[in-house]
Amino acid sequence: MGETRRQFLRATGATALGSQLGVTATAQSGGVSLLLNWKPNGLHVPYYAAKARGYYEEQGVNLAEIKSGQGSDFAAKQVGLGNDEFAVTSADQMLNVNSRGLSPRSVGVVMQRSPVVVFTTPEAFGGELASIDQLAGKTVGTGPGMVKILTKLLLEEKGVLSDVNLVDTGFDTVQQLLGGKIDAAGGVFADAVVARQSAEEVYSIPVAETIPSYGHVVGANSDFADQNPEVVRGFLNATARGAAWATDNPKQATDALVAANPALEETAETQRAKWVEMARNYVLSESVRQQGWGWSNAEPWETMYQALRDAGLLGGEVNPASVWTNDFLDVDYQYVGKYAEQVTPPGGSAGTTTAGGSSGTTAAGTERGTTTAGGNN
């Protein structure tokens, strides 16, 4: 049986009243916080760019703090409890937390495709990886959580799961791949970006090309959103504008990230490469072109729900449609409704080929290429 809201709050040291008072007090003070899913990095560039350029202020939103996170699960819980008004989290954790007595909502999809990829290098694989069926007879390492679940789903969908030696590599996946301990890896595209700093070439197959699923989403506390719809709408407007500006100005946008987080200075180029990859292949989608930035459709949520349910990872029943909404997206705002017309996704000088015949490009400013098998979104 899943945890009740009271059990969940008791286990985390909070109370329902304390949670509600926290939301009310913050709303009265006029400041809101954004909790990241992890330590600040290139995948968080839009928020730092928007804050540095005053876009939140222009929308009447006092973003008092961008906080380093401890994982998408932690971020989803904290925004559900009302300890933060907004959080960068993931579709799977929004479903998970909603099955355990809390009710945060996804108010915008930042990554229109899951960031999970299967990737390798010519040295580790012994040649080019162009299709998943080539993994038969190979050892594939993955990290925990949804990376493992989606990697297994992809292998199963392609009919090779039983022929693959799937091993747990924890949080050391890239190092084990580069060290030749595994033939290929299931990870997120940012892992592939890190790998190409050491490898001459990286081949990458996106899971989302086969399994429709979302990546990062903006989670909002439901009570706060209901009481302050204009703040939520303004936050999304500013974030969308930040993403658009950062797409066209990746170096300056990454500089804003580093200025706010000086510890990233030594890895600034890698952080920029992560953002460029995200901007080019994960923020835009057909839904964004047709409806606007941040748009949710039902199918990816249902796909994720079924994957979590089948893996026994939910705490109870949850209706996937109750976890997300498009109601706070201002499609009349040009950087939301016409986002795709505002941006020119960056390319680069190092060539990339895409299996299936379509062309692609390597992240601007990177020295090594990533070959993406399966096509671009």
N, C-alpha and C positions, 0 to 999 in steps of 0.2 A: 504494500500500500504506500502511496506517495506521502511525502511530508505535508502536513497542513501548514497554513500560513503562520499560525501561532507557534508550531514546532520549529518552523524555519527561522522565525524571528528570535525565538528563545535560543536556538543553537548558535545564532550569530551575535548574541548578546544585545539584541535590540528589542524594542517593544513596538507594537502597532501604533500606540500613541506617540512614542518618541519619533517614529518614522514620519508620521503625519506632521508633527510639530516642526521637524527639520525642514520639510518641504515648505510649510507656511512661513517659517522664519526667514528662509532664504528668499522666498518670493517677495516678502515685505522689505527686505534689505535691498532688493534690486539687483543682487549679484547671483550669477549661476555658475556652476562648475561643470567641466567636462572631464570625465574620467576616461583615460585611454585604456585600450585592452592590454597594452604592454608598455615597456619603456619607450620613450619617444624615438622615432626613427623615420625613415623616408616615407613610410606608408601613412604618416600623420601630417605630411606637409600642408594639405589644404587648411587645416585648423590654425596652424601657426602663421601661414601666409595671410589668412583672413584677419587674424587678430592683429598682426603687425601692420597691416594696411588699413586698419580701422573699419573693416566691413561690418563687424558685429556692432560697433558703436553706431554706425550709420543706420543700422536696422533697429536701434533702440534696445540692444541687448548688451548688458554688462557682463561679459564673460570674465569673471573675476580670476579664474584659475583653470589651467589645463594640467591635470594631474597624471603622473605616471601610474600605470596599472600593473596588475598581477595576473593577467590572463583574462580571456573573454568571459569565462565563467564568473570570476570575481566581479568584473565590470557589470555584467547583467544583474547579479545579485544586489550590488550596491545601488544601482539606479532603481531597481525594483523596491528596495527598502526606503528609498527617498534620501539616501545620504549624498547623492549627486542627482542633479536634474537631468543631465545628459551623459551618455557613455558611448564610446566606440566598442562594440561587441560583435558577436557573430550570430548568424541566423540560427545555428544549432543551439547556442546557449540561450537565446531568447525563448526558444521552444522548451528547452530544458527547465529554465527557471519558472516559466509559466505553468509547467506541469507540477511544480512544487509549492504552490500556494501564493506566489507573487504574480504581479500582472504588469510588468513593464511592456511597452509597445515599441516596435520598430517604426520610426516615423520617416525614415529615408534609407535607401540602399546605396551605400557609397561604392561598394564593389559589386557590379552587376553580374559577375561570374565568381564562382569559388576560386580562391587563390591556390587551391591544391593542384599540384602538377606531379607527374612522374618524370624524373630527369636523370641524366647521366652524362658522362664524358666519353670521348672515343677511347681514352686510355682504360677506363674502368670497364666499359662495355665490350671493348674489342672491335669497335666499328661504329657505324651510324645507327641510332635508334630512330626509326621512322614510323613504327606502328607498335601497338601494344602486344600483338601476337608474337613479336620477337622476344618477349620476356619469358616465354616458355623455356623451362630448364635453367632459368637464371635465379639468382638470389636478389631479392628486392627488400631493402630496409626502409622502415617508416618510423616516424615519431608517434606519439600517442594521440588519442582523441579522434577528432573528425578527419585528420590526415589519414590515419589508418583505416577508418571506416570507408571514406570515399575512395581511397586507393584500392581496397578490397572490392568495393562495388564496381569500380572500373574494370578490374581484372576479371570479375565474375561476368560482367556485361559482355566482355570481349571473349569469354569462354576459355581463359587460360589460368584461372585462379588455382585449380588443382595441379597445374604443372609448374607453379612458381613456388619457390622457397621464400616465404614472407617472414622476415625477422624484425624484431623490435630493436631499433637503434637509439631509442630515447631522444635526447636533445643533441646527439652527436652525429646526426645523419650526414651532414656535409663532410665532416672530417673522415667518417668511415668510407664514404664514397671516394673521396680524394686519396685515401690511403689504400684503396683497392680491396677493402674488406667486403664490399657488396658490389654487385654489378650495376644496380640502378637504385634510385631512391624515390620514395614518396615524400613530398614535402610541400612547401608553399613556394610561389614563384620568387619570393625574396631569397629563399635558400639557393635557388638557381643563380640569382644575381651574385650572391656571395661566392658560389662555386666558380663562376667565370672570372673571378679576380685571380684565381690560381690555375685554371685550366684554359687551354687554347680555345676550346669550343665546348659548349654545353647544348645537349639536345633535350627538349622539353615538350611533354605532351599534356595539355590542360585536361583535367578531369571534366570540367564544365562543357567541353565540346561534346561529351557523351551523356553526362548526367547533369541536367539543369539544376543549378544550385547557386546560392548567393554567398558572398564573403562578408566583408565588414558592413555593418549597418549602424545607424545612429539610433540608439535606444533612448527613450525618454520615460521618466516616471509618469505613470498614467494620471495620478492625482494632480501633479504639477501641470501636465499638458492640458487637462480638462479645465483647470482654473486659469491657465495662462496661455491660451492658444496663440496669441500674437507674439509671445516670446519664442515659442517653438517655431512658428512660421519664420520669424526673423532670424533665428539661429540657422535654420536650413537655407534661407536665402543667402546669408553671409557665407556659409560653408560652400555652397554651390559656386558663388562668385570667387571665393578663394581657390577652389579647385580649377576653375576656368583660368584665372590669372596664373596659377602655378603651372598649368599645362603649357601655356605659351611662354612662361618665364621660369623654366625649371631651375636654373642656377640661382637666380635671385630668391626664388621661393625656398630653396634648400638653405640658402644663407639665413633666411628668417628662422628656420628650424634650428640651425646651428647657433645662431645668436641667442636663442632662448635656452639652448642646451649645449653649452660650450664643450662638454665632454665628447660631443660628436664631431668635433673639428677634425680629428685624425681620420675619421671615416666618412668625411663629407662627400667624397666622390661616390662611394658605395651607396650612401643614403640618397643621393641624387639619382643614381641608376635605378634604385628601387622605385622612386616616385615616377620616373619616366616610364618604366615598364608598366606600372599601375595605371598611369594616365593614358597610355596608348592602348592597352589591352583589357582593362578591367573597369574603368569608369563609364565608358561609352557602351551602349548596347542598342539594339533595335527599339527597345522600350523607351530608352532615353531619347532616341531620335524622334520617336512618334509621340511620346507623352511628356517627357521631361526628366531632368536630373533627379535621381533618387527614387524613381518609380518602382513599385512592387507589383509583381504578378503572382497569381495564386500557385502556379505549378512548381516553382522552385521551393516554396514553403512546404507544399505537400510532399515533394520528393524528400526533403530533409526530415520531415516528420516521420515518414515511413521508414527511413534509414535508422533513425534513432529508436523508433518503436521496435523494429525488427531486431535491433542490437540490444534491446532491454535497457536502454540508457535514460528513459524517461521516468519521472517519479510518479506519474499518474496520467490520467486522460487530459488532453488539451486539444482544442480545436485550432488547427493551424491558422484559420482565417481570423481568429481573435487576437493574434500576436502582432499583426502588422496593420498599418493604415496608410493611405495616401492623402488623408484629409488635411494634413498640415503643409502639403506641398503647394506653393503658390505658383501655379502654372502660368499666371499672367506676368510674373517676374521674368525678365529675359534670360537671366542666368539659371533659371529652373526650366521654364517651359520651352525655351529655345537654346538650351545649353549647347547642343551639338553644333549650332551655328556660330557659337562664340569662340570655339576652340579649334586649333590646328594641332592635333597630337604630334609630339616630337618624333623625329626619326633619328638617324645617325649615319655616320660614314661607314661603319663596319657592317657588311651585308649579312642578312639573315634570310634563309629560305624556309618556306613553310610547306610541309608535306601536303599534297593535294593540289599543288599548282598555284595557290595564291601567294602573293609576295608579302614580305614583312621587312622590318628594319630592326636594327639593334638599338638599344637605348642610347640616346645622345650622350656623348661624352665618355662612354665606356670603351675600353681598349679591346675587349674580346666579345665575340658574338655568341648569341644564344639561338639555336635553331629550334623553332617551334613546330612540332609535328601536329597536324590535326586542324590547322587553319586558325584564323583570327576571328574575334567576335566583331 
